[in-house]
Amino acid sequence: MKKISVLAVVGGISDRSLNRQLFDSILTIEQDLEFKQAQISPLPFFNQDLEMDPPETVVRFKEQIRESDAVLFVTPEYNRSIPGVLKNAIDWGSRPMGRNCWENKPAAMMGVSMSKFGTLSAQAHLRIILNYLNMRVMTQPEFCLSANSNAMNAEYFKEGFFRKKTEGFLYSFKEWIEFLSEKETNFTKIKLSLFSYSQET
């Protein structure tokens, strides 16, 4: 069975990022999702003067979005919102006007931070942005965790509570993508049937 291609956009670009470690742990889980990580740190600051003839890094990034079946956002929380580097990447993918690469893509978000509220605020802000861009964002289950950086490492995310929560989240995301795909297929069949009927009459 063909695996579902998912583009992972990780907002933590530090080598020590908890969210990068979280994403790395995802890759150890056997599943029907095939992840490719977008490299967003090389993207220049969004500049409308460049959007009609963007740098190669932007061109490749937008190609990755178009080629993917779905998108997973893994975000830290900075000052109660998402990192600037993540917002910059989202802006590039949405421009120029009328060429929004994020349009209709199934999406999910997850994140971990040292805040007692996890990444709750960051994900709330991110959801507003993604809804505006007409992405099909999964609402449940949420993956918004608080963590102690002293206890966290790459291996920790692969064990116990985190492992089970991650497995459940990814399974739900796969079901969400398949549900939307089936819904779109049925809608296309209805449109074709209506077109055929109108031609006959």
Secondary structure by P-SEA (a helix, b strand, c coil): cccbbbbbbbcccccccaaaaaaaaaaaccccbbbbbbbccccccccccccccccaaaaaaaaaaaaccbbbbbbbbccccccaaaaaaaaaaaccccccccccccccccccccccccaaaaaaaaaaaaaaaccccccccccccccccccccaaaaaccaaaaaaaaaaaaaaaaaaaaaaaaaaaaaaaaaaaaaaaac
